Amino acid sequence: MSKNDNDYNQFLPGDNLNSEKIFFEVPADLKSPYQERIPSGYDPMGEIYLRGRASRSLASGRIPWWVLISGWLFFGGLALFTLIPAITLGEFSFLPALAIIAIFFVILGRGTAAKLSIKKRKNNKRI
């Protein structure tokens, strides 16, 4: 008898198992079911990638209607509250802010047009 057999009997007394019959199965490494690895939003490049991904899904029409409508309400209200002082005060200092807001309108416009064209394509396929 070896020294290991005595240790085995110390922890599991009364079992008739030999230490030669005990084995461990190690499972193989499973590949992730996700084909595209989603980067972390905490590093700078990952944040840029995630913003671009959100913009692409918005501009391609794969975004829900409630997101489009809330985007139009939010950015439309923001543009309205920026445009009113720009017109009443007659200052050109609001133009950079309006130019930045116009970028969001372009993305929302592309998303709305893409969403409507997807709906038209689905209706044409049914006929």
Backbone torsions as a table, in degrees:
resi	resn	phi	psi	omega
1	MET	NA	141.5	-179.1
2	SER	-94.5	172.9	-179.5
3	LYS	-67.4	-32.9	-179.9
4	ASN	-66.3	-33.8	178.6
5	ASP	-64.1	-36.7	178.2
6	ASN	-66.3	-38.5	177.3
7	ASP	-65.1	-37.8	179.7
8	TYR	-64.3	-44.3	179.5
9	ASN	-67.5	-26.1	179.4
10	GLN	-68.4	-39.5	-176.8
11	PHE	-89.2	-31.4	-179.8
12	LEU	-124.9	73.3	-177.7
13	PRO	-73.4	145.3	176.9
14	GLY	87.9	-9.3	176.5
15	ASP	-83.9	139.5	-178.7
16	ASN	-98.2	26.5	179.4
17	LEU	-87.8	139.1	174.2
18	ASN	-89.8	153.5	179.9
19	SER	-69.2	-18.3	178.4
20	GLU	-74.2	-24.9	-177.5
21	LYS	-84.2	-12.3	-178.5
22	ILE	-85.8	129.0	177.0
23	PHE	-144.4	161.6	-179.3
24	PHE	-119.2	137.7	174.6
25	GLU	-103.9	127.8	177.6
26	VAL	-105.4	118.8	-178.7
27	PRO	-69.7	151.6	177.9
28	ALA	-71.0	155.4	177.4
29	ASP	-67.6	126.7	179.0
30	LEU	-90.5	140.5	176.1
31	LYS	-78.6	150.2	179.9
32	SER	-67.0	138.8	178.7
33	PRO	-71.9	-13.2	-179.2
34	TYR	-86.0	123.4	-179.0
35	GLN	-73.4	-41.7	-177.4
36	GLU	-100.4	121.6	180.0
37	ARG	-76.5	124.8	179.2
38	ILE	-86.4	120.7	-177.3
39	PRO	-74.3	164.4	178.0
40	SER	-74.9	141.3	177.9
41	GLY	-84.1	1.5	-177.3
42	TYR	-89.2	-21.8	175.4
43	ASP	-95.1	154.8	-173.1
44	PRO	-60.1	-43.7	-178.4
45	MET	-68.9	-35.6	177.4
46	GLY	-66.0	-37.9	178.1
47	GLU	-66.0	-41.7	177.9
48	ILE	-63.0	-41.9	179.7
49	TYR	-64.2	-43.1	-178.8
50	LEU	-67.2	-36.5	176.6
51	ARG	-66.2	-41.0	177.5
52	GLY	-65.4	-37.2	178.4
53	ARG	-65.2	-41.9	177.9
54	ALA	-65.3	-40.0	178.9
55	SER	-66.5	-39.5	178.6
56	ARG	-66.0	-41.0	180.0
57	SER	-69.5	-32.1	176.7
58	LEU	-70.4	-44.0	-176.9
59	ALA	-75.1	-18.3	-179.8
60	SER	-91.7	-5.1	176.9
61	GLY	88.5	11.2	179.9
62	ARG	-92.3	19.4	-176.6
63	ILE	-104.0	147.2	179.8
64	PRO	-65.9	157.5	-178.6
65	TRP	-61.6	-38.4	-176.4
66	TRP	-64.9	-29.1	177.7
67	VAL	-71.2	-41.3	177.8
68	LEU	-63.1	-46.9	-177.4
69	ILE	-65.9	-43.5	178.6
70	SER	-66.7	-32.8	175.7
71	GLY	-65.0	-43.7	177.0
72	TRP	-63.0	-41.0	179.7
73	LEU	-67.1	-44.5	-177.5
74	PHE	-67.7	-54.1	-177.0
75	PHE	-73.1	-28.9	174.7
76	GLY	-66.7	-41.8	176.4
77	GLY	-65.4	-39.4	178.0
78	LEU	-63.4	-42.0	178.4
79	ALA	-67.2	-38.1	179.8
80	LEU	-65.6	-42.9	179.4
81	PHE	-71.9	-17.4	174.8
82	THR	-90.2	-33.5	-177.0
83	LEU	-74.8	-36.6	-178.5
84	ILE	-61.3	-50.0	176.7
85	PRO	-65.8	-30.8	179.6
86	ALA	-65.3	-38.7	-179.4
87	ILE	-76.5	-45.2	-176.3
88	THR	-69.0	-38.5	-179.6
89	LEU	-86.2	-19.3	179.4
90	GLY	66.2	29.7	-179.3
91	GLU	-99.2	146.1	178.2
92	PHE	-90.5	0.6	-179.0
93	SER	-72.9	-15.0	178.2
94	PHE	-85.9	-8.0	-177.8
95	LEU	-63.0	-40.9	176.7
96	PRO	-62.2	-38.1	178.0
97	ALA	-65.1	-40.2	178.2
98	LEU	-67.9	-33.4	177.6
99	ALA	-66.9	-38.6	177.8
100	ILE	-67.2	-41.3	178.8
101	ILE	-66.5	-31.8	179.1
102	ALA	-63.8	-29.9	176.7
103	ILE	-61.7	-42.9	178.4
104	PHE	-65.0	-36.0	178.1
105	PHE	-66.3	-36.2	177.7
106	VAL	-64.7	-44.7	179.3
107	ILE	-64.9	-44.2	178.6
108	LEU	-65.1	-37.6	177.5
109	GLY	-64.1	-43.0	176.9
110	ARG	-63.6	-39.8	179.4
111	GLY	-65.7	-41.3	179.1
112	THR	-67.5	-43.2	178.7
113	ALA	-63.7	-40.6	179.1
114	ALA	-67.4	-39.1	179.2
115	LYS	-65.3	-41.5	178.7
116	LEU	-68.6	-36.5	179.4
117	SER	-70.4	-33.2	175.5
118	ILE	-64.9	-41.4	179.8
119	LYS	-65.2	-38.9	178.0
120	LYS	-65.6	-41.2	178.9
121	ARG	-63.6	-39.0	178.3
122	LYS	-66.2	-39.5	179.0
123	ASN	-68.1	-35.9	178.9
124	ASN	-69.4	-31.3	178.8
125	LYS	-71.2	-29.5	-178.7
126	ARG	-73.5	-27.6	-176.0
127	ILE	-76.0	NA	NA
